[in-house]
Amino acid sequence: MTSRLNNVIFKFLQFVERVGNKFPHPFMIFLYLILGLFVIAAIASSLGASVIHPGTGEEMMIKSFLSGEGIQYMFGSMIENFTGFYPLGVVLVLILGIGMAQQVGLLDAVMKRLILGAPKRIVPYAVVFTGIIGNIASDAAFVIIPPLAGMAFYALGRHPLAGMAAGFAGGGAGFTANILIAGTDALLSGITSEAAKAVDPNLFVTSVDNWFFMVASVFLLTFLGGFITERIIEPRLGEFKGNKAKEDEFVLTSIEKKGLLVSLIATIVYIGAVLALILPSGSPMRNEEGGLVPSPFLSSIVPFIFIMFVIASVSYGVAVKKIQSTSDVPKFMTEAIKDISGYIVLVFVAAQFIAYFNWSNLGLWLGVNGANLLQEMNLTGLPIIVGFIILTAFLNLFIFGGAEKWLIMAPIFVPMLAMIDYNPAFVQLAYRIGDSSTNIITPLNVYVPMLLTFMKRYDKKAGFGTLLSLMIPYSFMFLFFWIILFVAWALLGLPIGPGVYQTLN
């Protein structure tokens, strides 16, 4: 029975990959989406379609790109849409640091050390776990973990795409879970608290109100992610047909050991300097209340990570004599940027589509009407919460970005469910499950083009269909079992955070 089920799953995923890879180049897909958006927006605008913004109460009309205002926006915003596209800056800055670490050989040496000392059996689980908790560094996890995971699997003689899939699944589908309190907790709880004021000005949600459940989620998703990687993804990919790593490639030389030691010392000194900057109560990197969540430090986490990689890379490169003059530093950074030139080209058109989609108000219309439809179904009890999770997961395919979508949905669902005694923190928790699970299968995920660029290093034929077929098992199984954990938690009456339960009374 199990073998038959596996065959069905494999054939379905092969079908997804085959169909998906027949799609045009992602650049053309986004171009076609823009053209389709122009047509839909023009029709909706001519019909007078509008939506009431749940936060402001303002009527928002669907705007056409064929109007004078639309033409002005298209051409007037094109450069700003590209240069102001936040993920582009994150990727470029981190690639300057990470790419340099790869160019001087630091990443290879680190992988050797980790592989030589880690039990091979737990590597898939370790990759997923690292991806999940990596969201403490916000979007940086999307950029750092998948390529490192691919290298680790390659070194072990396993398929590197399986490693990249595990890393992306952990960082994307498990984005909202963590053992630590992250910036996501602070951002979402602030939105939830504002929405809850519509019911009771004294209602508020703190950054730790989902903590207990999210800690348990880390271990559930780690197990699921490792299991899916070993039982579904790797068997389906089969043996890696690319160049194999030679056994002696992963034996550390004496000079590499010296370089790692020097790099480690330099990194520890840097981390000490950062702690000396942020730990004092009067630090400018703390918030006005003296806290770190949220804070200027967390908002600046990408530059801090970039500097850490540069310091580690330069110290390693000098120690192993890979860097012999100051001119070598920009040279290695330039080589790193060359590797992702295709991503930069793709981001240009992707940024236009996302900006145009938001400007038209079609995203807002879709979110509000989808939420109202669920409300009109008149569900009660846990079914409405589960329905809300599924709706969120579906909307995430069209409106990517946790905070943006929650700004639309919270003013509707938080007051509505609070009126039937559901704690706003519990509603927020349900939202986080749905929002995370489908992060990795939406074409609007701004880090998908980057991952495709990395995948092509190991498989020149890899396309969006390949990625989609790898991510669907993670996305669906994460969502299914996460909902089961959520329902079981609620039925057992367990606290979702310190002193916080599913109901208000």
DRENZA-407902 format. One record per residue (C-alpha): y, x, z; residue in one letter. Coordinates in nm, 3 decimals, m for minus. Example, Ala and Ser with C-alpha at 12.3 -4.5 7.8 and 13.67 -1.06 7.14 Angstrom:
<recs>
REC       y       x       z residuo
REC  m0.450   1.230   0.780       A
REC  m0.106   1.367   0.714       S
</recs>
This chain:
<recs>
REC       y       x       z residuo
REC   0.000   0.000   0.000       M
REC   0.239   0.282   0.093       T
REC   0.156   0.472  m0.226       S
REC   0.222   0.162  m0.437       R
REC   0.556   0.104  m0.263       L
REC   0.655   0.467  m0.319       N
REC   0.573   0.434  m0.689       N
REC   0.792   0.125  m0.716       V
REC   1.080   0.302  m0.540       I
REC   1.046   0.613  m0.755       F
REC   1.036   0.411  m1.078       K
REC   1.344   0.214  m0.970       F
REC   1.537   0.532  m0.887       L
REC   1.430   0.690  m1.215       Q
REC   1.559   0.381  m1.392       F
REC   1.891   0.407  m1.205       V
REC   1.923   0.774  m1.298       E
REC   1.828   0.715  m1.661       R
REC   2.075   0.428  m1.703       V
REC   2.345   0.596  m1.499       G
REC   2.328   0.917  m1.699       N
REC   2.376   0.723  m2.020       K
REC   2.721   0.634  m1.897       F
REC   3.007   0.826  m2.056       P
REC   3.158   1.130  m1.886       H
REC   3.323   1.029  m1.554       P
REC   3.662   1.112  m1.708       F
REC   3.603   0.844  m1.973       M
REC   3.462   0.600  m1.716       I
REC   3.787   0.613  m1.520       F
REC   3.983   0.579  m1.843       L
REC   3.787   0.265  m1.934       Y
REC   3.839   0.131  m1.582       L
REC   4.213   0.176  m1.623       I
REC   4.207  m0.015  m1.952       L
REC   3.999  m0.293  m1.794       G
REC   4.239  m0.303  m1.500       L
REC   4.531  m0.352  m1.740       F
REC   4.357  m0.652  m1.900       V
REC   4.251  m0.817  m1.571       I
REC   4.591  m0.764  m1.409       A
REC   4.769  m0.910  m1.713       A
REC   4.551  m1.222  m1.711       I
REC   4.579  m1.271  m1.334       A
REC   4.954  m1.220  m1.345       S
REC   4.999  m1.470  m1.630       S
REC   4.805  m1.726  m1.423       L
REC   5.040  m1.668  m1.129       G
REC   4.769  m1.529  m0.901       A
REC   4.892  m1.416  m0.560       S
REC   4.770  m1.344  m0.211       V
REC   4.927  m1.368   0.133       I
REC   4.929  m1.031   0.305       H
REC   4.747  m1.089   0.638       P
REC   4.961  m0.834   0.818       G
REC   5.313  m0.929   0.705       T
REC   5.266  m1.288   0.586       G
REC   5.439  m1.193   0.260       E
REC   5.320  m1.344  m0.068       E
REC   5.199  m1.062  m0.292       M
REC   5.185  m1.142  m0.662       M
REC   4.931  m0.979  m0.892       I
REC   5.142  m0.743  m1.103       K
REC   5.087  m0.677  m1.471       S
REC   5.113  m0.336  m1.633       F
REC   5.233  m0.499  m1.952       L
REC   5.562  m0.599  m1.788       S
REC   5.876  m0.387  m1.779       G
REC   5.810  m0.300  m1.416       E
REC   5.449  m0.210  m1.495       G
REC   5.540   0.020  m1.785       I
REC   5.800   0.193  m1.570       Q
REC   5.547   0.241  m1.293       Y
REC   5.273   0.377  m1.521       M
REC   5.486   0.653  m1.667       F
REC   5.715   0.709  m1.373       G
REC   5.437   0.757  m1.119       S
REC   5.187   0.954  m1.330       M
REC   5.278   1.301  m1.204       I
REC   5.322   1.188  m0.844       E
REC   4.987   1.005  m0.852       N
REC   4.821   1.334  m0.943       F
REC   5.012   1.583  m0.730       T
REC   5.029   1.344  m0.435       G
REC   4.656   1.267  m0.442       F
REC   4.559   1.373  m0.089       Y
REC   4.191   1.466  m0.154       P
REC   4.302   1.704  m0.431       L
REC   4.504   1.907  m0.184       G
REC   4.221   1.904   0.070       V
REC   3.968   2.026  m0.186       V
REC   4.191   2.295  m0.334       L
REC   4.295   2.438   0.002       V
REC   3.941   2.444   0.140       L
REC   3.795   2.583  m0.183       I
REC   4.042   2.872  m0.163       L
REC   3.887   2.962   0.172       G
REC   3.525   2.858   0.118       I
REC   3.518   2.995  m0.235       G
REC   3.647   3.328  m0.113       M
REC   3.374   3.334   0.154       A
REC   3.122   3.280  m0.124       Q
REC   3.275   3.541  m0.352       Q
REC   3.260   3.818  m0.090       V
REC   2.904   3.721   0.007       G
REC   2.977   3.582   0.352       L
REC   2.817   3.243   0.289       L
REC   2.504   3.406   0.149       D
REC   2.476   3.626   0.457       A
REC   2.527   3.330   0.693       V
REC   2.260   3.131   0.510       M
REC   2.019   3.423   0.537       K
REC   2.079   3.447   0.910       R
REC   2.035   3.074   0.964       L
REC   1.725   3.051   0.747       I
REC   1.556   3.353   0.904       L
REC   1.606   3.207   1.250       G
REC   1.561   2.833   1.199       A
REC   1.230   2.643   1.177       P
REC   1.200   2.532   0.814       K
REC   1.060   2.195   0.920       R
REC   1.385   2.080   1.078       I
REC   1.625   2.197   0.806       V
REC   1.668   1.850   0.639       P
REC   1.741   1.692   0.977       Y
REC   1.979   1.972   1.072       A
REC   2.169   1.925   0.745       V
REC   2.211   1.549   0.797       V
REC   2.309   1.601   1.161       F
REC   2.569   1.861   1.065       T
REC   2.707   1.628   0.798       G
REC   2.745   1.343   1.046       I
REC   2.920   1.537   1.322       I
REC   3.123   1.723   1.059       G
REC   3.361   1.427   1.038       N
REC   3.538   1.576   1.340       I
REC   3.703   1.784   1.067       A
REC   3.780   1.462   0.877       S
REC   3.740   1.485   0.496       D
REC   3.673   1.858   0.518       A
REC   3.305   1.775   0.582       A
REC   3.275   1.631   0.229       F
REC   3.385   1.964   0.083       V
REC   3.209   2.212   0.312       I
REC   2.865   2.073   0.395       I
REC   2.702   1.964   0.062       P
REC   2.733   2.302  m0.115       P
REC   2.617   2.489   0.196       L
REC   2.320   2.255   0.227       A
REC   2.233   2.315  m0.139       G
REC   2.236   2.689  m0.077       M
REC   2.012   2.650   0.229       A
REC   1.752   2.448   0.037       F
REC   1.768   2.691  m0.254       Y
REC   1.700   2.982  m0.020       A
REC   1.399   2.798   0.123       L
REC   1.252   2.744  m0.222       G
REC   1.328   2.372  m0.200       R
REC   1.529   2.171  m0.450       H
REC   1.901   2.243  m0.390       P
REC   2.001   1.893  m0.506       L
REC   1.797   1.750  m0.217       A
REC   1.997   1.963   0.024       G
REC   2.325   1.853  m0.130       M
REC   2.212   1.490  m0.116       A
REC   2.125   1.519   0.254       A
REC   2.459   1.684   0.332       G
REC   2.661   1.428   0.136       F
REC   2.466   1.137   0.288       A
REC   2.524   1.263   0.641       G
REC   2.893   1.331   0.584       G
REC   2.957   1.013   0.382       G
REC   2.724   0.733   0.493       A
REC   2.735   0.863   0.851       G
REC   3.108   0.932   0.840       F
REC   3.208   0.710   1.129       T
REC   2.938   0.820   1.376       A
REC   2.984   1.119   1.604       N
REC   2.894   1.265   1.941       I
REC   3.257   1.361   1.992       L
REC   3.569   1.145   1.977       I
REC   3.721   1.200   1.632       A
REC   4.046   1.113   1.460       G
REC   3.874   0.811   1.302       T
REC   3.832   0.656   1.647       D
REC   4.203   0.685   1.719       A
REC   4.312   0.561   1.377       L
REC   4.093   0.250   1.370       L
REC   4.148   0.158   1.735       S
REC   4.524   0.158   1.680       G
REC   4.492  m0.086   1.389       I
REC   4.250  m0.306   1.589       T
REC   4.484  m0.320   1.888       S
REC   4.774  m0.434   1.672       E
REC   4.558  m0.707   1.514       A
REC   4.434  m0.822   1.856       A
REC   4.790  m0.887   1.973       K
REC   4.791  m1.199   1.757       A
REC   4.554  m1.351   2.015       V
REC   4.662  m1.180   2.335       D
REC   4.941  m0.920   2.371       P
REC   4.737  m0.757   2.649       N
REC   4.430  m0.698   2.431       L
REC   4.389  m0.338   2.320       F
REC   4.115  m0.105   2.198       V
REC   4.095   0.263   2.294       T
REC   3.950   0.562   2.109       S
REC   3.635   0.563   2.327       V
REC   3.550   0.191   2.302       D
REC   3.274   0.250   2.040       N
REC   3.158   0.585   2.178       W
REC   2.820   0.491   2.335       F
REC   2.698   0.314   2.023       F
REC   2.822   0.588   1.792       M
REC   2.641   0.859   1.988       V
REC   2.314   0.663   1.952       A
REC   2.392   0.615   1.583       S
REC   2.406   0.991   1.526       V
REC   2.042   1.031   1.629       F
REC   1.924   0.724   1.435       L
REC   2.095   0.836   1.115       L
REC   1.981   1.197   1.158       T
REC   1.618   1.085   1.176       F
REC   1.657   0.844   0.883       L
REC   1.841   1.099   0.670       G
REC   1.583   1.373   0.728       G
REC   1.297   1.129   0.665       F
REC   1.449   1.001   0.339       I
REC   1.513   1.356   0.219       T
REC   1.154   1.467   0.279       E
REC   0.967   1.151   0.182       R
REC   1.177   1.009  m0.104       I
REC   1.435   1.251  m0.243       I
REC   1.237   1.577  m0.258       E
REC   0.917   1.421  m0.400       P
REC   1.122   1.247  m0.665       R
REC   1.313   1.559  m0.766       L
REC   0.994   1.763  m0.778       G
REC   0.986   2.140  m0.811       E
REC   1.317   2.312  m0.879       F
REC   1.311   2.438  m1.239       K
REC   1.611   2.668  m1.212       G
REC   1.616   3.034  m1.122       N
REC   1.410   3.097  m0.811       K
REC   1.537   3.296  m0.519       A
REC   1.349   3.621  m0.468       K
REC   1.206   3.680  m0.123       E
REC   1.408   3.998  m0.066       D
REC   1.728   3.815  m0.158       E
REC   1.718   3.657   0.186       F
REC   1.659   3.967   0.395       V
REC   1.976   4.089   0.562       L
REC   2.069   4.449   0.489       T
REC   2.221   4.670   0.758       S
REC   2.566   4.651   0.600       I
REC   2.543   4.270   0.584       E
REC   2.452   4.261   0.953       K
REC   2.755   4.477   1.027       K
REC   2.974   4.248   0.817       G
REC   2.851   3.939   0.998       L
REC   2.922   4.098   1.336       L
REC   3.276   4.198   1.235       V
REC   3.337   3.854   1.084       S
REC   3.206   3.682   1.397       L
REC   3.434   3.885   1.622       I
REC   3.736   3.813   1.402       A
REC   3.651   3.440   1.398       T
REC   3.611   3.428   1.777       I
REC   3.950   3.598   1.820       V
REC   4.104   3.342   1.583       Y
REC   3.945   3.048   1.765       I
REC   4.073   3.193   2.093       G
REC   4.425   3.209   1.949       A
REC   4.397   2.846   1.831       V
REC   4.280   2.734   2.177       L
REC   4.569   2.923   2.336       A
REC   4.799   2.727   2.105       L
REC   4.660   2.378   2.166       I
REC   4.535   2.383   2.527       L
REC   4.867   2.414   2.716       P
REC   4.997   2.069   2.814       S
REC   5.332   2.139   2.647       G
REC   5.180   2.254   2.317       S
REC   5.366   2.136   2.006       P
REC   5.023   2.061   1.858       M
REC   4.960   1.783   2.111       R
REC   5.088   1.426   2.088       N
REC   5.382   1.288   2.287       E
REC   5.151   1.188   2.573       E
REC   4.999   1.536   2.585       G
REC   4.669   1.431   2.424       G
REC   4.476   1.569   2.130       L
REC   4.350   1.239   1.980       V
REC   4.550   1.175   1.770       P
REC   4.771   1.482   1.753       S
REC   4.948   1.719   1.514       P
REC   4.650   1.952   1.561       F
REC   4.397   1.701   1.423       L
REC   4.639   1.611   1.144       S
REC   4.651   1.980   1.054       S
REC   4.279   2.051   1.086       I
REC   4.238   2.146   0.717       V
REC   4.492   2.435   0.729       P
REC   4.331   2.560   1.052       F
REC   3.987   2.559   0.883       I
REC   4.130   2.729   0.573       F
REC   4.281   3.012   0.780       I
REC   3.953   3.053   0.969       M
REC   3.760   3.095   0.642       F
REC   4.016   3.345   0.510       V
REC   4.003   3.554   0.828       I
REC   3.622   3.545   0.836       A
REC   3.599   3.628   0.464       S
REC   3.850   3.913   0.467       V
REC   3.694   4.075   0.775       S
REC   3.347   4.048   0.621       Y
REC   3.463   4.168   0.280       G
REC   3.634   4.474   0.427       V
REC   3.330   4.557   0.643       A
REC   3.089   4.545   0.346       V
REC   3.344   4.716   0.118       K
REC   3.367   4.414  m0.113       K
REC   3.742   4.403  m0.045       I
REC   3.898   4.743  m0.106       Q
REC   4.260   4.647  m0.170       S
REC   4.495   4.357  m0.098       T
REC   4.480   4.254  m0.464       S
REC   4.112   4.166  m0.420       D
REC   4.203   3.868  m0.198       V
REC   4.392   3.663  m0.463       P
REC   4.136   3.775  m0.722       K
REC   3.849   3.617  m0.527       F
REC   4.055   3.303  m0.461       M
REC   4.126   3.273  m0.833       T
REC   3.755   3.297  m0.913       E
REC   3.685   3.023  m0.657       A
REC   3.936   2.786  m0.819       I
REC   3.789   2.849  m1.165       K
REC   3.459   2.704  m1.046       D
REC   3.617   2.362  m0.981       I
REC   3.848   2.341  m1.282       S
REC   3.643   2.045  m1.410       G
REC   3.709   1.860  m1.085       Y
REC   4.084   1.908  m1.122       I
REC   4.078   1.757  m1.472       V
REC   3.870   1.461  m1.353       L
REC   4.095   1.397  m1.053       V
REC   4.393   1.351  m1.284       F
REC   4.255   1.029  m1.432       V
REC   4.081   0.916  m1.111       A
REC   4.409   0.940  m0.920       A
REC   4.582   0.725  m1.182       Q
REC   4.318   0.451  m1.157       F
REC   4.329   0.433  m0.776       I
REC   4.709   0.428  m0.770       A
REC   4.728   0.162  m1.043       Y
REC   4.462  m0.050  m0.870       F
REC   4.659  m0.051  m0.545       N
REC   4.992  m0.116  m0.717       W
REC   4.857  m0.424  m0.897       S
REC   4.759  m0.588  m0.562       N
REC   4.414  m0.669  m0.703       L
REC   4.252  m0.472  m0.419       G
REC   4.441  m0.676  m0.160       L
REC   4.351  m1.000  m0.340       W
REC   3.983  m0.908  m0.345       L
REC   3.977  m0.812   0.022       G
REC   4.159  m1.119   0.153       V
REC   3.969  m1.371  m0.058       N
REC   3.636  m1.211   0.025       G
REC   3.718  m1.234   0.394       A
REC   3.830  m1.596   0.362       N
REC   3.507  m1.686   0.181       L
REC   3.300  m1.553   0.469       L
REC   3.518  m1.744   0.714       Q
REC   3.474  m2.068   0.519       E
REC   3.095  m2.034   0.540       M
REC   3.139  m2.137   0.905       N
REC   2.881  m1.897   1.044       L
REC   2.856  m1.858   1.421       T
REC   2.718  m1.601   1.662       G
REC   2.570  m1.271   1.545       L
REC   2.507  m1.397   1.188       P
REC   2.881  m1.398   1.119       I
REC   2.909  m1.043   1.250       I
REC   2.618  m0.931   1.031       V
REC   2.775  m1.113   0.737       G
REC   3.098  m0.931   0.812       F
REC   2.914  m0.595   0.801       I
REC   2.762  m0.680   0.462       I
REC   3.097  m0.799   0.326       L
REC   3.260  m0.476   0.438       T
REC   2.984  m0.271   0.276       A
REC   3.034  m0.464  m0.050       F
REC   3.414  m0.436  m0.047       L
REC   3.383  m0.063   0.012       N
REC   3.254  m0.034  m0.345       L
REC   3.597  m0.149  m0.467       F
REC   3.840  m0.049  m0.191       I
REC   3.752   0.303  m0.077       F
REC   3.920   0.425   0.240       G
REC   3.839   0.308   0.592       G
REC   4.192   0.274   0.730       A
REC   4.336   0.104   0.422       E
REC   4.062  m0.159   0.412       K
REC   4.079  m0.218   0.788       W
REC   4.454  m0.277   0.761       L
REC   4.366  m0.567   0.529       I
REC   4.065  m0.707   0.716       M
REC   4.157  m0.654   1.082       A
REC   4.444  m0.909   1.091       P
REC   4.198  m1.176   0.968       I
REC   3.873  m1.098   1.146       F
REC   3.988  m0.955   1.478       V
REC   4.190  m1.265   1.585       P
REC   3.937  m1.506   1.433       M
REC   3.641  m1.355   1.619       L
REC   3.838  m1.292   1.937       A
REC   3.901  m1.666   1.953       M
REC   3.527  m1.721   1.984       I
REC   3.508  m1.452   2.255       D
REC   3.406  m1.146   2.051       Y
REC   3.564  m0.825   2.177       N
REC   3.792  m0.668   1.911       P
REC   3.616  m0.335   1.979       A
REC   3.285  m0.500   1.885       F
REC   3.433  m0.633   1.561       V
REC   3.570  m0.288   1.487       Q
REC   3.223  m0.142   1.545       L
REC   3.073  m0.384   1.292       A
REC   3.340  m0.283   1.041       Y
REC   3.260   0.086   1.085       R
REC   2.891   0.032   1.005       I
REC   2.961  m0.151   0.678       G
REC   3.242   0.082   0.577       D
REC   3.036   0.401   0.622       S
REC   2.706   0.294   0.467       S
REC   2.826   0.254   0.109       T
REC   3.071   0.546   0.104       N
REC   2.825   0.750  m0.099       I
REC   2.751   0.502  m0.380       I
REC   3.100   0.387  m0.473       T
REC   3.250   0.548  m0.783       P
REC   3.586   0.525  m0.605       L
REC   3.479   0.791  m0.354       N
REC   3.731   1.059  m0.442       V
REC   3.484   1.334  m0.350       Y
REC   3.215   1.223  m0.597       V
REC   3.366   1.428  m0.884       P
REC   3.364   1.736  m0.658       M
REC   2.997   1.685  m0.569       L
REC   2.905   1.642  m0.934       L
REC   3.074   1.975  m1.004       T
REC   2.859   2.146  m0.739       F
REC   2.542   1.971  m0.861       M
REC   2.588   2.104  m1.214       K
REC   2.551   2.458  m1.080       R
REC   2.182   2.381  m1.031       Y
REC   2.128   2.111  m1.295       D
REC   2.351   2.110  m1.603       K
REC   2.233   1.758  m1.692       K
REC   2.325   1.603  m1.358       A
REC   2.559   1.306  m1.392       G
REC   2.676   1.008  m1.194       F
REC   2.339   0.839  m1.250       G
REC   2.165   1.136  m1.090       T
REC   2.394   1.119  m0.789       L
REC   2.362   0.741  m0.759       L
REC   1.982   0.755  m0.769       S
REC   1.985   1.018  m0.493       L
REC   2.229   0.826  m0.273       M
REC   2.093   0.469  m0.298       I
REC   1.797   0.529  m0.059       P
REC   2.029   0.675   0.205       Y
REC   2.290   0.402   0.166       S
REC   2.054   0.104   0.179       F
REC   1.830   0.238   0.456       M
REC   2.123   0.351   0.668       F
REC   2.281   0.006   0.637       L
REC   1.954  m0.181   0.709       F
REC   1.849   0.015   1.016       F
REC   2.205   0.048   1.145       W
REC   2.232  m0.332   1.142       I
REC   1.900  m0.355   1.330       I
REC   2.032  m0.113   1.595       L
REC   2.357  m0.312   1.613       F
REC   2.178  m0.646   1.663       V
REC   1.934  m0.500   1.917       A
REC   2.222  m0.344   2.109       W
REC   2.402  m0.678   2.121       A
REC   2.092  m0.877   2.224       L
REC   2.022  m0.631   2.505       L
REC   2.381  m0.663   2.624       G
REC   2.437  m0.285   2.629       L
REC   2.793  m0.148   2.654       P
REC   2.928  m0.012   2.325       I
REC   3.171   0.213   2.513       G
REC   3.275   0.283   2.872       P
REC   3.298  m0.064   3.028       G
REC   3.318  m0.233   2.686       V
REC   3.078  m0.508   2.580       Y
REC   3.044  m0.737   2.277       Q
REC   3.229  m1.026   2.438       T
REC   3.561  m1.048   2.620       L
REC   3.425  m1.243   2.917       N
</recs>
